[in-house]
Amino acid sequence: MSESSHSHAADPAADHDHGHDLESHKKLYWAVGAALLVGTVVTVLARYMEFNSVSFTIAVAMFIATVKAFLVAGYFMHLISEKKAIYLTLGTTAAFLVGMVGLILWSDMDLPRGSQPKTHYVP
């Protein structure tokens, strides 16, 4: 049997499905890339918006960053289809992040007795 008569694709339908699957993945990646681009534009535009409180400003920034991080980790790093252990690890990390940011905001301007702040806040 010559090499030209030996076909690598025994089932032409399988090749068609593989090509269709590849195209759907490309479309998904382009859509996620476009969403990340939109998220970046929203991030830049949010910089110019005046929010009433520092806490709300941080909440908006964290929300935008979380959505963008989810898109990158979920689709480009293929974590969206991983097992529950990955989600548990990510959830625990997010909980500690929220806890640490909360502690920092809660203790802002809370100095020990007899100490002076090193920096002066400029409004």
LINFENSUL-V910306 format. One record per helix or strand of 2 or more residues. SS is the DSSP state (a for helix, b for strand). FROM is the first residue (numbers start at 0). TO is the last residue. If there is no record, write none. Layout:
<<SS:FROM:TO> <SS:FROM:TO>>
This chain:
<<a:11:46> <a:53:75> <a:83:105>>
